[in-house]
Amino acid sequence: MLCKPRVKQCAERAEVWPRWQDHGLVFPPRLGTPTEPDNLRRAWSRIREGAGLEIVASTTFGTPVWLLNLRAPPHVVREIVGHSDIEVTVTIYAHAALAENRAALRKPGDAPG
């Protein structure tokens, strides 16, 4: 499955050989360097729009709540999300996680006895 991309990569590498930087990446940009985040974001936006997909804010909301619901320590979630202050993480996301926990705790009471 990776043979065709590898052959293409070798041909591209030969074209830019003096400037090629090998980072051991499977699908590197033209010079072999890691993809810049802004370039990846722009490429993903084009793919998403071409497929008719809407933007989903899972990385801004879903992931922290999911991690907190998995009992990940708030300081770990803070690091993953990139907040400078743990109070931001707890203030923004803990209430959502708490609401989901309460809903889950009500479910056993809904079950037939």
LUMVO-301302 format. One line per 10 residues: number of its first residue (from 0); their letters; for each residue x, y, z of N, C-alpha, C, O. Coordinates in Angstrom, 1 decimal, padded with zeros to 4 digits. Layout:
# LUMVO-301302
NUM = A = X/Y/Z/X/Y/Z/X/Y/Z/X/Y/Z  ... $
# end
This chain:
# LUMVO-301302
0 = MLCKPRVKQC = 000.8/-001.2/000.0/000.0/000.0/000.0/000.9/001.3/000.0/000.5/002.3/-000.6  002.0/001.2/000.6/002.9/002.4/000.7/003.9/002.4/-000.4/004.8/003.3/-000.5  003.9/001.4/-001.3/004.9/001.3/-002.4/004.8/002.5/-003.4/005.9/003.1/-003.7  003.6/002.8/-003.8/003.5/003.8/-004.8/003.9/005.2/-004.2/004.7/005.9/-004.9  003.4/005.5/-003.0/003.9/006.8/-002.4/005.4/006.8/-002.2/006.0/007.9/-002.4  006.0/005.7/-001.9/007.4/005.6/-001.7/008.2/005.9/-003.0/009.2/006.6/-003.0  007.7/005.3/-004.1/008.4/005.5/-005.4/008.3/007.0/-005.7/009.3/007.6/-006.2  007.1/007.6/-005.5/006.9/009.0/-005.8/007.8/009.8/-005.0/008.5/010.8/-005.4  007.9/009.5/-003.7/008.8/010.2/-002.8/010.3/010.2/-003.2/011.0/011.2/-003.2  010.7/009.0/-003.6/012.1/008.9/-004.1/012.4/009.7/-005.3/013.4/010.3/-005.4 $
10 = AERAEVWPRW = 011.4/009.8/-006.2/011.6/010.6/-007.4/011.6/012.1/-007.0/012.4/012.9/-007.5  010.7/012.5/-006.1/010.7/013.9/-005.7/012.0/014.2/-004.9/012.6/015.3/-005.0  012.5/013.3/-004.1/013.7/013.5/-003.4/014.9/013.7/-004.3/015.8/014.6/-004.1  014.9/013.0/-005.4/016.0/013.1/-006.4/016.0/014.5/-007.0/017.1/015.1/-007.3  014.8/015.0/-007.2/014.7/016.4/-007.8/015.2/017.5/-006.9/015.8/018.4/-007.4  015.1/017.3/-005.7/015.5/018.4/-004.7/016.7/018.0/-003.8/016.9/018.5/-002.8  017.4/017.0/-004.3/018.4/016.3/-003.4/019.3/017.2/-002.6/019.4/017.0/-001.4  019.9/018.2/-003.1/020.8/019.0/-002.2/020.0/019.7/-001.0/020.6/019.9/000.0  018.7/019.9/-001.2/018.0/020.6/-000.2/017.1/019.6/000.7/016.5/020.0/001.6  017.1/018.3/000.3/016.3/017.3/001.0/016.7/017.2/002.5/017.9/017.1/002.7 $
20 = QDHGLVFPPR = 015.8/017.1/003.4/016.1/016.9/004.8/015.3/015.7/005.2/014.1/015.7/005.3  016.0/014.6/005.5/015.4/013.4/005.9/015.0/013.4/007.4/015.9/013.4/008.2  013.7/013.3/007.6/013.2/013.2/009.0/012.5/011.9/009.3/011.9/011.7/010.3  012.6/011.0/008.3/012.0/009.7/008.5/010.5/009.7/008.4/009.8/008.8/008.9  009.9/010.7/007.7/008.4/010.8/007.6/007.9/010.0/006.5/008.6/009.8/005.5  006.7/009.4/006.6/006.1/008.6/005.6/005.6/009.5/004.4/005.8/009.2/003.3  004.9/010.6/004.8/004.3/011.5/003.8/004.8/012.9/004.0/004.0/013.8/004.5  006.1/013.2/003.8/006.6/014.5/004.1/006.3/015.5/003.0/005.9/015.1/001.8  006.4/016.8/003.3/006.3/017.8/002.2/007.4/017.7/001.2/008.3/016.8/001.4  007.5/018.5/000.3/008.4/018.4/-000.8/009.9/018.3/-000.4/010.7/017.6/-001.1 $
30 = LGTPTEPDNL = 010.3/019.0/000.6/011.7/018.9/001.0/012.0/017.9/002.2/013.1/017.9/002.7  011.0/017.2/002.6/011.2/016.2/003.6/011.0/016.6/005.0/011.1/015.8/006.0  010.8/017.9/005.2/010.6/018.5/006.5/009.2/018.2/007.1/008.3/017.9/006.3  009.1/018.3/008.4/007.7/018.1/009.0/006.7/019.2/008.4/007.2/020.3/008.1  005.5/018.8/008.3/004.5/019.7/007.8/004.2/020.8/008.9/004.0/020.6/010.0  004.2/022.1/008.4/003.9/023.2/009.2/002.4/023.1/009.6/001.6/022.8/008.8  002.1/023.4/010.9/000.7/023.3/011.3/-000.3/024.1/010.5/-001.4/023.7/010.2  000.1/025.4/010.1/-000.8/026.2/009.2/-001.0/025.5/007.9/-002.2/025.6/007.4  000.0/024.9/007.3/-000.2/024.2/006.0/-001.1/023.0/006.2/-001.9/022.8/005.3  -001.0/022.3/007.3/-001.8/021.1/007.5/-003.3/021.6/007.7/-004.2/021.0/007.2 $
40 = RRAWSRIREG = -003.5/022.7/008.4/-004.8/023.2/008.7/-005.4/023.6/007.4/-006.6/023.3/007.1  -004.7/024.3/006.5/-005.2/024.8/005.2/-005.6/023.6/004.3/-006.6/023.5/003.7  -004.7/022.6/004.3/-004.9/021.4/003.5/-006.2/020.6/004.0/-007.0/020.2/003.2  -006.3/020.5/005.3/-007.4/019.8/005.9/-008.7/020.6/005.6/-009.8/020.0/005.3  -008.7/021.9/005.6/-009.8/022.7/005.3/-010.3/022.5/003.9/-011.5/022.3/003.7  -009.4/022.4/002.9/-009.7/022.1/001.5/-010.4/020.8/001.4/-011.4/020.6/000.7  -009.8/019.8/002.1/-010.3/018.4/002.0/-011.7/018.4/002.6/-012.7/017.8/002.1  -011.9/019.0/003.8/-013.2/019.0/004.5/-014.2/019.7/003.6/-015.3/019.2/003.5  -013.9/020.9/003.1/-014.9/021.6/002.3/-015.2/020.8/001.0/-016.4/020.8/000.6  -014.2/020.2/000.4/-014.5/019.4/-000.8/-015.4/018.2/-000.5/-016.1/017.8/-001.4 $
50 = AGLEIVASTT = -015.3/017.7/000.7/-016.2/016.5/001.0/-017.5/017.0/001.6/-018.4/016.2/001.9  -017.7/018.3/001.7/-019.0/018.8/002.3/-019.1/018.6/003.7/-020.3/018.5/004.2  -018.0/018.5/004.5/-018.1/018.3/005.9/-018.1/019.6/006.7/-017.5/020.5/006.3  -018.9/019.7/007.8/-018.9/020.8/008.6/-017.8/020.8/009.6/-017.3/019.7/009.9  -017.5/021.9/010.2/-016.5/022.0/011.2/-017.1/021.5/012.5/-018.2/021.9/012.9  -016.4/020.6/013.2/-016.8/020.1/014.5/-015.7/020.5/015.5/-014.5/020.2/015.3  -016.2/021.1/016.6/-015.2/021.6/017.5/-014.8/020.6/018.6/-014.8/020.9/019.8  -014.5/019.4/018.1/-014.2/018.3/019.1/-012.9/018.6/019.8/-012.7/018.2/021.0  -011.9/019.2/019.1/-010.7/019.5/019.8/-010.8/020.7/020.8/-010.0/020.7/021.7  -011.8/021.5/020.6/-011.9/022.7/021.5/-012.9/022.4/022.7/-012.8/023.0/023.7 $
60 = FGTPVWLLNL = -013.8/021.4/022.5/-014.7/021.1/023.6/-014.8/019.6/023.9/-014.6/019.3/025.1  -015.0/018.8/022.9/-015.2/017.4/023.2/-014.0/016.7/023.8/-014.2/015.9/024.8  -012.8/016.9/023.4/-011.6/016.2/023.9/-011.4/016.5/025.4/-011.3/015.5/026.2  -011.4/017.7/025.9/-011.2/018.0/027.3/-012.3/017.3/028.1/-012.0/016.7/029.2  -013.6/017.4/027.7/-014.6/016.8/028.5/-014.5/015.3/028.5/-014.7/014.7/029.5  -014.1/014.7/027.4/-013.9/013.3/027.3/-012.8/012.9/028.2/-013.0/011.9/028.9  -011.7/013.6/028.2/-010.6/013.3/029.1/-011.0/013.4/030.6/-010.7/012.5/031.4  -011.7/014.5/030.9/-012.1/014.6/032.3/-013.1/013.5/032.7/-013.1/013.0/033.8  -014.0/013.1/031.8/-014.9/012.0/032.1/-014.2/010.7/032.3/-014.7/009.8/032.9  -013.0/010.6/031.6/-012.2/009.4/031.8/-011.3/009.5/033.1/-010.5/008.6/033.4 $
70 = RAPPHVVREI = -011.6/010.5/033.9/-010.9/010.7/035.1/-009.4/011.1/034.9/-008.6/010.9/035.8  -009.1/011.7/033.8/-007.8/012.3/033.6/-007.6/013.5/034.5/-008.5/014.3/034.7  -006.5/013.6/035.2/-006.3/014.7/036.1/-006.4/016.0/035.4/-005.9/016.2/034.3  -007.0/017.0/036.0/-007.2/018.3/035.3/-005.9/018.9/034.8/-005.9/019.6/033.8  -004.8/018.7/035.6/-003.5/019.3/035.1/-003.0/018.7/033.8/-002.3/019.3/033.0  -003.3/017.4/033.6/-003.0/016.7/032.4/-003.8/017.2/031.3/-003.3/017.5/030.2  -005.1/017.4/031.5/-006.0/018.0/030.5/-005.5/019.4/030.1/-005.5/019.7/028.9  -005.2/020.2/031.1/-004.7/021.5/030.9/-003.5/021.5/029.9/-003.4/022.3/029.0  -002.5/020.6/030.1/-001.4/020.5/029.3/-001.7/020.1/027.9/-001.2/020.7/026.9  -002.6/019.2/027.7/-003.0/018.7/026.4/-003.7/019.8/025.6/-003.5/020.0/024.4 $
80 = VGHSDIEVTV = -004.6/020.5/026.3/-005.4/021.6/025.6/-004.6/022.8/025.4/-004.8/023.6/024.4  -003.6/023.0/026.2/-002.7/024.2/026.1/-003.0/025.4/026.9/-002.6/026.5/026.6  -003.9/025.2/027.9/-004.2/026.4/028.7/-003.0/026.7/029.6/-002.3/025.8/030.1  -002.8/028.0/029.9/-001.7/028.4/030.7/-002.1/028.3/032.2/-001.2/028.2/033.1  -003.4/028.3/032.5/-003.8/028.2/033.9/-004.8/027.1/034.0/-005.8/027.0/033.2  -004.7/026.3/035.1/-005.6/025.2/035.3/-007.0/025.7/035.6/-008.0/025.0/035.3  -007.2/026.9/036.1/-008.5/027.4/036.4/-009.3/027.6/035.1/-010.5/027.4/035.2  -008.7/027.9/034.0/-009.4/028.0/032.8/-009.9/026.7/032.4/-011.1/026.6/032.0  -009.1/025.6/032.5/-009.6/024.3/032.1/-010.8/023.9/033.0/-011.8/023.4/032.5  -010.6/024.0/034.3/-011.7/023.6/035.2/-012.9/024.4/035.0/-014.0/023.9/035.0 $
90 = TIYAHAALAE = -012.8/025.7/034.8/-014.0/026.6/034.7/-014.7/026.3/033.4/-016.0/026.2/033.4  -014.0/026.1/032.3/-014.7/025.9/031.0/-015.2/024.5/030.9/-016.4/024.3/030.4  -014.5/023.5/031.3/-014.9/022.1/030.9/-015.4/021.3/032.1/-016.2/020.3/031.8  -015.1/021.6/033.3/-015.5/020.7/034.4/-017.0/020.7/034.5/-017.6/019.6/034.9  -017.7/021.8/034.3/-019.1/021.8/034.5/-019.8/020.9/033.4/-020.8/020.3/033.8  -019.3/020.8/032.2/-019.8/019.9/031.2/-019.6/018.5/031.6/-020.5/017.6/031.5  -018.4/018.2/032.1/-018.1/016.8/032.6/-019.0/016.5/033.7/-019.5/015.3/033.8  -019.2/017.4/034.7/-020.1/017.2/035.8/-021.5/016.9/035.4/-022.2/016.0/035.9  -022.0/017.6/034.4/-023.4/017.4/033.9/-023.5/016.1/033.3/-024.5/015.4/033.5  -022.5/015.6/032.6/-022.6/014.3/032.0/-022.5/013.2/033.1/-023.2/012.2/033.0 $
100 = NRAALRKPGD = -021.7/013.4/034.1/-021.7/012.5/035.2/-023.0/012.4/035.9/-023.4/011.3/036.2  -023.6/013.5/036.1/-024.9/013.5/036.8/-026.0/012.7/036.0/-026.8/011.9/036.5  -026.0/013.0/034.7/-026.9/012.3/033.8/-026.7/010.8/033.8/-027.6/010.0/033.9  -025.4/010.4/033.9/-025.1/008.9/033.9/-025.6/008.3/035.3/-026.0/007.2/035.3  -025.4/009.1/036.3/-025.9/008.6/037.6/-027.4/008.5/037.8/-027.9/007.7/038.6  -028.1/009.2/037.0/-029.6/009.1/037.0/-030.1/007.9/036.3/-031.2/007.4/036.5  -029.3/007.4/035.3/-029.7/006.3/034.5/-030.1/005.0/035.3/-031.1/004.4/035.0  -029.3/004.6/036.3/-029.7/003.4/037.1/-031.1/003.6/037.7/-031.8/002.6/037.8  -031.5/004.8/038.1/-032.8/005.0/038.7/-033.9/004.9/037.7/-035.1/004.6/038.0  -033.6/005.0/036.4/-034.6/004.9/035.3/-034.8/003.4/034.9/-035.8/003.1/034.3 $
110 = APG = -033.9/002.5/035.3/-034.1/001.1/035.0/-035.2/000.5/035.7/-035.5/000.8/036.9  -035.9/-000.4/035.1/-037.0/-001.1/035.7/-036.5/-002.0/036.9/-035.5/-002.6/036.8  -037.2/-002.0/038.0/-036.8/-002.6/039.2/-036.9/-004.1/039.2/-036.6/-004.7/040.1 $
# end
